[in-house]
Amino acid sequence: MSNDHSITILYDGNCPMCCRKATFLKRRDRHGKLHFSDIRAAGFEPLATGVPIETLEKQIHALLPDGRVISQMEVIRKAYQEIGLGWLAAPTGWPVLRPCFDALYRFIAKNRLAISHFFK
């Protein structure tokens, strides 16, 4: 995994919703802060991430330059912060709203393939 970026986002390239989010973030990443790694791509090595593939398949993860792994809404908040849209995701981290957004993320992640059919 490259450490030339602020964050390496591990996403499911077989998930239309995940691909849409990756495309959205790539378009807005004017300073090259984000790197994307498709967990379904040939040659992807889950062992290099320190996270089992079964876990990577269930929710979004990201690698930080210091080697830490973050997941779920923390990835979204960090990615938006890196591309200058932190203000947009900030409410998802507010103490009163955070549990709601975290639960919503878990629901969407669990059902993302079914939900993706509505956005074709």
N, C-alpha and C positions, 0 to 999 in steps of 0.2 A: 504494500500500500504506500502511496506517495505521501510525503509530508510537506510537499511544496505548496499546499493549499491550507486554508484555515480549517476546512472540514471536508471529509470524504463521506459522502452519503451513499449508503448501501441500499439499493432499491430493487424491487422485483420487476424485471423487464417483461414478465408475462402478464402483468397487471395493468390494464388500461388506465386506471386511476393513478397508479404510481408513476406511469410514464408521463401522464399529463402534468402531474406535479413537478416531475423532473424537468420537463420542457419549460414550464412556467419559470422555475428557478434559474435554469440555464440562460434564458432570454434576459433575465434581469441582473445577472451576475456580470456586471461591467468590469469588475476588477479581478476576475479570476480567483475569487475566494473559495469557490465550491468545486469539488471534484465529485464525479458520479461513478459508481461502480455497480453494474448490473449483476445481481447474485445469480442470475440464470445464464450469464454469458459463458461461452466456452473458455476454459482457463481460469475462471474465478476460483480462488482458493479460500474457502471459509476458515480453514485453520489459521490463515494469516491474520484474520480479524480477531481471533480468540473467542468468537461466538459460534456456537453450533449452527449448522445450516437450518435445522428445525426451528430454531429461535429466529433466525434471520427471515425465514419464510412467513412468520406470523406478524411481524411489525417492522417498521423502519428503524434502522440503526445508523449511526455515524461514528467515524473515527476522528478524534481530535489530534492535532499535531503532537501533543504530549503523551499520546498512546491511550488516553481514556476513551471508553466507548459510551456513547449516550444513545437513548432510544426514545421512541414514541414522540409525544409532543415536545419534549426537550430538543429533539432534532429539528422540528419545524421552527420552534422559537429561535434556535441558534442560526439556522439557515437564513431566516428572514432578517435577523440582526446583521449577519455578514453581508447581505446584499442591500442594506440600507432601508429595509422595510420593518425594522424591529418595532417601530411604533404600531404597526398594523397587528403584529402578533402579541404585543405587550399585554393586552387584557387577558390573554389565555394563561398568563402567569400570575395574575393578581390573586392573592390568597383566597378571596371569596369565590372567584370564578375558576381557578385552577382545577379543583376536583371535577367540576362539570365538564370542562374542555378535555381533561385527561380521560374521563369516562367516555365522552363522545368519540375521542380518537380510538380508544380500544374497541368500541362498537363498530366504527367504520372499518378499522383494520381487520377485524374478524369477518366482516361481511363485504369487504372491498370488491371481490370478484362479482358478487351478485349485484352490488350497487353500481358497478361499472357498466352493466348492461343498460342502465337508464341514461347513460351519457354517450352513447354511440352515435 
